Amino acid sequence: MKILAIDSSAVSCSVAVSEDKQILAAQFVNNGLTHSQTLMPMVDAVLKKAGLSAADIDLFAVTNGPGSFTGVRIGVAAVKGLAFAHGTPCIGLSTLEVIAANVSKCDVIAIACMDARRNQVYTATFESGSLKRLSADEACAIKDMTERINSYNQPVYLAGDGAKLAYEVLKEQCPRVHLVDESELYQDARRACALAYEYKDKAYESALLVPRYLRLSQAERELKKRKDKSL
C-alpha cells in the first residue's frame, strides 16, 4: 500500500510517501514560510522523488488536529482535494499521537504537548512503543498537568513544540519529567505514514475528513464573548 502523509499543523511542515512500512521519500521544513507557499510544492517534490504520481497513492493521510487553525485547515484541504480528485480514501490522524510516536525510549510515558498559547497546551498521554492511549486529546493549562505526571511511576518524556515551555513550568514539581532529544521534538509526516498504515482499515472518503480543533478560534471566542455581554 502506497501512502502519502501530510503534516502542516504547526510551524513546521512535512510530507512523506511510504509503501507499507517503508519510507520512499520525505521532506521536512521549518523555515517560517507559510504552509500555503510550501505544502503543495513539497507534495510534488516528494512524489517525484519516490517516482510516483498522486494517482498511484492508495491512501492519503493528514494530521487533522489539534494545532494551528490555519495550518490544520491547509493540510486537511490539501488531502481532501487530492483524495477527491483521484477517488482515493483518506484518514485524519491526531497530531498528538503522531508527536508521541517520536518518543523512542522504551517503558516510559510519552506526553505530547503543542503550544496553545496563554500557558496552555494541547496534550495527550501515551505509553511509549505501543502508543497505548492513556488520555484523550485535550487543551489544558500547563500547571494542571502536574498531578497526572506525578501519578506515573515511570519516567515521563515531553515532546512537541510546547514541550520546552511545559518542561520549564513543570520540572520543579515533577521529578520524573524529561524532554526528548531535539530530533524527536516535532511531529513528522514519516510517523504519520506509519500510523496511517496501522489504521488503514479505518480510512474513509474525502467528504468525511474534517479538522479537529479542540477549542474555538480566537475570533470565535471574541464573538462569543461579545454575544454573551449583549445578553
C-alpha atoms as one frame of an Amber mdcrd trajectory, in Angstrom:
protein
   0.000   0.000   0.000   1.345   3.405  -1.017   0.594   6.179   1.479   1.130
   9.926   1.229   1.008  11.773   4.555   0.994  15.498   5.274   1.574  17.489
   8.446   1.074  21.258   8.467  -0.478  21.545  11.922   2.187  23.820  13.451
   5.194  25.920  12.419   6.998  23.017  10.763   5.655  21.289   7.661   6.375
  17.812   6.340   5.325  15.393   3.618   6.215  11.713   3.271   5.416   8.807
   0.979   5.668   5.196   2.083   4.996   1.757   0.687   3.594  -0.324   3.516
   6.069   0.411   6.346   8.974   1.635   4.220   9.511   5.373   3.650  10.187
   6.057  -0.035  10.680   9.833   0.178  10.164  12.598   2.719  10.682  16.302
   3.205  10.607  18.410   6.389  10.883  22.210   6.585  10.816  24.631   9.478
  11.708  27.816   7.631   8.994  30.238   8.733   7.300  30.351   5.336   3.537
  29.906   5.263   2.249  26.419   4.524   0.176  27.816   1.665   3.518  28.594
  -0.032   5.383  25.401   0.785   2.982  22.480   1.086   1.951  21.635  -2.483
   5.471  22.140  -3.915   6.640  19.720  -1.193   3.969  17.191  -2.205   5.089
  17.435  -5.840   8.776  17.094  -4.881   8.247  14.075  -2.628   6.099  12.267
  -5.197   8.700  12.937  -7.882  11.491  11.663  -5.631   9.508   8.484  -4.970
   8.871   8.043  -8.706   5.118   8.246  -8.209   2.141  10.420  -9.097  -0.848
  11.267  -6.912  -2.860   8.722  -8.890  -0.531   5.967  -7.606  -1.358   6.675
  -3.955  -3.667   4.175  -2.203  -4.256   6.220   0.968  -3.850   9.903   1.842
  -3.264  10.853   5.482  -3.103  14.155   7.341  -2.729  15.380  10.903  -6.155
  16.963  11.274  -5.647  18.472  14.694  -5.182  19.803  17.158  -2.821  22.552
  16.099  -2.714  25.895  14.348  -6.183  26.644  12.976  -4.766  27.860   9.667
  -2.196  25.078   9.397  -4.713  22.334  10.101  -7.147  23.784   7.557  -4.443
  23.920   4.870  -3.415  20.300   5.436  -6.952  18.988   5.553  -7.946  20.945
   2.432  -4.922  19.597   0.546  -5.680  15.979   1.411  -9.417  16.356   0.742
  -8.598  17.761  -2.690  -6.063  15.062  -3.549  -8.269  12.242  -2.297 -11.395
  13.546  -4.022  -9.624  14.134  -7.331  -8.412  10.547  -7.501 -11.273   8.782
  -5.700  -8.814   7.628  -3.039  -9.635   7.029   0.648  -8.066   9.213   3.307
  -7.637   9.336   7.054  -7.173  12.047   9.673  -4.664  11.407  12.440  -4.309
  13.022  15.854  -1.353  15.393  15.707  -0.633  14.480  19.328  -0.427  10.762
  18.568   1.976  11.471  15.695   4.140  13.501  18.097   4.088  10.748  20.737
   5.242   8.256  18.105   8.557  10.151  18.076   9.469   9.010  21.587  11.984
   6.235  21.025  12.722   5.298  24.639  11.039   2.120  25.888   8.935   1.713
  29.010   8.336   5.419  29.501   5.292   7.640  29.401   5.111   9.882  26.329
   3.210  13.141  26.659   2.654  15.182  23.512   2.458  18.945  24.092   1.589
  21.539  21.462   1.753  25.221  22.336  -1.815  26.536  22.593  -0.701  29.979
  23.875  -1.535  31.638  27.209   0.405  28.958  29.154  -1.837  26.267  27.757
  -1.068  23.209  25.656  -2.890  20.707  23.528  -1.861  17.429  25.110  -2.398
  13.680  25.275  -0.614  10.874  27.108   0.547   7.511  25.735   2.674   4.527
  26.661   5.799   4.694  24.511   6.355   1.967  21.962   2.846   0.549  21.937
   1.299   4.036  21.736  -1.454   2.822  24.031  -3.529   5.920  24.700  -3.787
   6.921  28.370  -5.733  10.150  27.896  -7.855  11.847  25.275  -6.642  14.839
  23.266  -7.400  17.966  25.270  -6.475  21.605  25.802  -5.384  22.438  29.348
  -3.260  24.784  31.431   0.318  23.520  31.786   0.178  23.703  35.585  -2.817
  21.356  35.538  -0.613  18.567  34.140   1.328  18.221  37.417  -0.955  15.724
  39.147  -1.179  13.464  36.108   2.581  13.384  35.578   3.276  12.621  39.235
   0.786   9.738  39.180   3.141   7.665  36.992   5.991   5.596  38.418   7.836
   5.633  35.091   9.915   8.417  33.546   7.732  10.882  31.626   9.026  12.378
  28.350   7.549  15.507  26.806   7.558  16.027  23.023   6.085  18.620  20.694
   6.512  22.341  20.075   5.079  23.070  23.540   7.330  20.589  25.342  10.120
  23.011  26.255   7.674  25.540  27.657   5.843  22.823  29.614   9.118  21.396
  30.926  10.191  24.748  32.343   6.877  25.099  34.168   6.731  21.509  35.441
  10.298  20.422  36.179  10.419  21.699  39.767   7.248  19.879  40.827   7.615
  16.792  38.626  10.933  14.997  39.287  10.231  12.283  36.688   9.634  14.670
  33.788  12.150  14.916  30.921  12.445  16.433  27.461  13.005  14.265  24.396
  16.025  14.917  22.196  15.694  17.744  19.697  15.449  15.214  16.849  12.284
  13.749  18.420  10.603  17.029  19.294   8.383  17.820  16.300   5.632  15.939
  14.501   6.765  14.425  11.219   4.862  13.033   8.245   7.070   9.937   8.304
   5.460   8.971  11.616   2.072   9.820  10.128   2.731   7.346   7.309   3.440
   4.583   9.829   0.301   5.342  11.835  -1.830   5.580   8.696  -0.669   2.102
   7.698  -1.716   0.767  11.123  -5.123   2.462  10.810  -5.655   1.764   7.102
  -8.819  -0.242   7.763 -10.417   2.875   9.290  -9.947   5.042   6.174 -12.920
   6.878   4.697 -13.989   9.021   1.755 -12.714  12.591   1.447 -16.070  14.200
   2.289 -15.826  12.838   5.853 -12.404  14.363   6.599 -12.721  17.380   8.912
 -10.394  19.357  11.195 -10.337  18.662  14.949  -9.529  21.930  16.703 -10.441
  21.049  20.350 -11.383  24.649  21.076 -12.819  27.717  19.392 -10.539  30.030
  17.410  -9.683  33.428  18.902 -12.126  35.140  16.526 -14.889  32.741  17.567
 -14.083  33.238  21.260 -14.227  37.024  20.897 -17.525  36.814  19.007 -18.989
  34.585  21.709 -17.769  36.996  24.394 -19.452  39.930  22.646 -22.678  37.960
  22.295 -22.610  36.970  25.968 -22.142  40.613  27.010 -25.091  41.676  24.894
 -27.482  39.261  26.629
